[in-house]
């Protein structure tokens, strides 16, 4: 009788571990897809900004490119902060 209970307990434990793995796999896969979409959006915006900067008369200036990169970074940090606050609600 004790052996049967032990087998049943092992099956229950194994079943729970499979469920946990399945849940973690789904969560990580969804995160991967969302991250991939974020990368796609970032590359699209990069293309837009690159095209826009190339139309400006001072495009060859490294200082100007640095300033644009700094402005975009500050905007991204502010948006990230705001979105993190929304996520907490």
N, C-alpha and C positions, 0 to 999 in steps of 0.2 A: 504494500500500500504506500509506503514511504517513497519508493522508487517512482511510482506513478505520479505522486504529487510533485516530486522533483522534476520529472519530465514536463509536466504541465507548467510548472513555474518557469522552466527554461524556455518553453515555447512562448509563454506570455512575455518574458523579458525580450526574447528575440523579436517578437511581433512589435513590441514597443520601440525597440531600437530601429527596426525597419521603418516604422511610422515617423520617428524623429529624423532619420536620414532623408526620407522622402520629403518631409516638410522643409528641411534645411536646403535640400537640393533645389526645390521649387523656388524658395526665397532667393537663393544665390543666383539662379538662372534668370529670374526676373530682374535682379539687380544688374546682372551682366547685360541684359537687353536694354535696360534704361541707360546704363553707362554708354553703350554703343550708340544709342540715339543721341545722347549728349555730345559724344565725339563728332557725330555726323553734323549736328547743329553748329558746333564750334568750328569745324572745317568750312562749313558754308559761310559763316560769318567772317572767318579769316579771309576767304576768297573775296567777299564784299569789301572788307577793309583794305585789302591789298590793292584791289582795283581802284578804290576811292583815293588812296594815298598816291597811287601812280598818276592820277589826273592832276594832282596839285603841283604847282610850279617849283616847290621846294622839296620835292621827293628825294633828292639825293642827299639831303642834310640828315646826318645821323642823329643830331640833336632833335630834329623834328620827329623822326621816327621813334626816338626814345620817349619824347613827350606824348605821342599818341599811345604808345604801349603803356605808359604810366597812367594815362587817363582811363584807358580801357580796364586796366587792372584795378584801379580804384572803384570804378563802376561795378566790376565783377565782385569785389569784396563787399561792397555795400549791398548788392543784390543777394549775395550768399547769406549775409547777416540777416537781412529782412526775411528771406525764405526760411532760415533756421528758426526765427521767431514764430513764423506762421506754423511751422511743423510742430512746435511745442504746444500750440493751442489745441 
